[in-house]
Amino acid sequence: MITITEATEHDLPIIRDIAYQTWPTTFEEILSPSQISYMLEMMYSLDALRTQVKDKNHVFLLAQESDSQDCLGYISYEFDYEGQSKTKIHKIYLLPASQGKGVGRLLIDNVAKLAIDHTNADLALNVNRYNKAIQFYERMGFTIVGNETIDIGDGFLMEDFIMEKPLNT
Ligand SMILES: CC(C)(COP(=O)(O)OP(=O)(O)OC[C@H]1O[C@@H](n2cnc3c(N)ncnc32)[C@H](O)[C@@H]1OP(=O)(O)O)[C@@H](O)C(=O)NCCC(=O)NCCS
């Protein structure tokens, strides 16, 4: 069985380790190795993770094996994104061995429930335009509502689709 719990500061190293194990396989055909290293440092240094949680209102949920407590992956979200009635999913990553087993659906369903309780109208997220996670999000009820190219410095760009899912509260 899988348990979903809210992460504490104590869990930030686990989140960083899962990102470092998951990003290379996720992005090897999409981004250069130097861009992957740059983005991991930018988004997953312990300082960056602490800032997301303490100053930016990001909440991380962990998916854990109920018996062993092994952590399989995480999702992070932010209510009322940019003052709108939207819950933004900033991150969702599962270890390669834990993908394709329904854990991603469980994490999205959990955040959808929390967002409905918070009376937000939509879930929103950004996804790389070449990431096969797009099909997963479509299966979860998201549609592409726009695209966005973000200059993240050092000559690197994030070329994303914006996807949203109405929550029908
Ligand atoms: C994307 C990710 C979170 C999805 O979670 P998951 O646990 O692998 O997906 P699930 O097993 O819950 O799949 C749920 C449904 O989506 C479908 N699905 C999942 N990935 C799919 C894909 N690549 N193409 C088509 N359908 C897909 C499943 O078949 C399933 O459909 P069903 O309910 O009809 O059986 C996970 O695979 C992952 O961490 N990938 C690498 C990191 C990544 O790309 N993160 C997103 C960054 S924006």
PDBQT file of the ligand as one rigid body, heavy atoms in Angstrom, charges set to zero:
ROOT
HETATM    1  C1  LIG A 201       4.687  11.425 -15.067  1.00  0.00    +0.000 C 
HETATM    2  C2  LIG A 201       4.509  10.548 -13.818  1.00  0.00    +0.000 C 
HETATM    3  C3  LIG A 201       4.409  11.416 -12.565  1.00  0.00    +0.000 C 
HETATM    4  C4  LIG A 201       3.217   9.737 -13.973  1.00  0.00    +0.000 C 
HETATM    5  O1  LIG A 201       3.011   8.928 -12.835  1.00  0.00    +0.000 OA
HETATM    6  P1  LIG A 201       2.808   7.329 -13.001  1.00  0.00    +0.000 P 
HETATM    7  O2  LIG A 201       2.644   6.759 -11.653  1.00  0.00    +0.000 OA
HETATM    8  O3  LIG A 201       3.927   6.812 -13.845  1.00  0.00    +0.000 OA
HETATM    9  O4  LIG A 201       1.451   7.262 -13.820  1.00  0.00    +0.000 OA
HETATM   10  P2  LIG A 201       0.188   6.325 -13.443  1.00  0.00    +0.000 P 
HETATM   11  O5  LIG A 201       0.674   4.918 -13.377  1.00  0.00    +0.000 OA
HETATM   12  O6  LIG A 201      -0.494   6.863 -12.226  1.00  0.00    +0.000 OA
HETATM   13  O7  LIG A 201      -0.706   6.531 -14.726  1.00  0.00    +0.000 OA
HETATM   14  C5  LIG A 201      -2.029   7.045 -14.681  1.00  0.00    +0.000 C 
HETATM   15  C6  LIG A 201      -2.640   6.917 -16.052  1.00  0.00    +0.000 C 
HETATM   16  O8  LIG A 201      -1.879   7.671 -17.000  1.00  0.00    +0.000 OA
HETATM   17  C7  LIG A 201      -1.442   6.816 -18.057  1.00  0.00    +0.000 C 
HETATM   18  N1  LIG A 201      -0.075   7.190 -18.431  1.00  0.00    +0.000 N 
HETATM   19  C8  LIG A 201       0.985   7.365 -17.623  1.00  0.00    +0.000 A 
HETATM   20  N2  LIG A 201       2.081   7.704 -18.335  1.00  0.00    +0.000 NA
HETATM   21  C9  LIG A 201       1.680   7.721 -19.642  1.00  0.00    +0.000 A 
HETATM   22  C10 LIG A 201       2.332   7.975 -20.871  1.00  0.00    +0.000 A 
HETATM   23  N3  LIG A 201       3.630   8.292 -20.906  1.00  0.00    +0.000 N 
HETATM   24  N4  LIG A 201       1.611   7.903 -22.006  1.00  0.00    +0.000 NA
HETATM   25  C11 LIG A 201       0.305   7.574 -21.988  1.00  0.00    +0.000 A 
HETATM   26  N5  LIG A 201      -0.384   7.318 -20.848  1.00  0.00    +0.000 NA
HETATM   27  C12 LIG A 201       0.304   7.399 -19.702  1.00  0.00    +0.000 A 
HETATM   28  C13 LIG A 201      -1.432   5.418 -17.457  1.00  0.00    +0.000 C 
HETATM   29  O9  LIG A 201      -1.552   4.450 -18.473  1.00  0.00    +0.000 OA
HETATM   30  C14 LIG A 201      -2.628   5.467 -16.551  1.00  0.00    +0.000 C 
HETATM   31  O10 LIG A 201      -3.808   5.322 -17.307  1.00  0.00    +0.000 OA
HETATM   32  P3  LIG A 201      -5.001   4.397 -16.735  1.00  0.00    +0.000 P 
HETATM   33  O11 LIG A 201      -5.390   5.015 -15.444  1.00  0.00    +0.000 OA
HETATM   34  O12 LIG A 201      -6.032   4.476 -17.783  1.00  0.00    +0.000 OA
HETATM   35  O13 LIG A 201      -4.425   3.036 -16.548  1.00  0.00    +0.000 OA
HETATM   36  C15 LIG A 201       5.702   9.555 -13.633  1.00  0.00    +0.000 C 
HETATM   37  O14 LIG A 201       5.713   8.638 -14.715  1.00  0.00    +0.000 OA
HETATM   38  C16 LIG A 201       7.047  10.246 -13.551  1.00  0.00    +0.000 C 
HETATM   39  O15 LIG A 201       7.511  10.576 -12.466  1.00  0.00    +0.000 OA
HETATM   40  N6  LIG A 201       7.701  10.445 -14.733  1.00  0.00    +0.000 N 
HETATM   41  C17 LIG A 201       9.035  11.045 -14.804  1.00  0.00    +0.000 C 
HETATM   42  C18 LIG A 201       9.061  12.447 -14.282  1.00  0.00    +0.000 C 
HETATM   43  C19 LIG A 201       8.213  13.417 -15.060  1.00  0.00    +0.000 C 
HETATM   44  O16 LIG A 201       8.208  13.466 -16.283  1.00  0.00    +0.000 OA
HETATM   45  N7  LIG A 201       7.477  14.250 -14.287  1.00  0.00    +0.000 N 
HETATM   46  C20 LIG A 201       6.633  15.281 -14.846  1.00  0.00    +0.000 C 
HETATM   47  C21 LIG A 201       7.400  16.556 -14.993  1.00  0.00    +0.000 C 
HETATM   48  S1  LIG A 201       6.392  17.889 -15.592  1.00  0.00    +0.000 SA
ENDROOT
TORSDOF 0
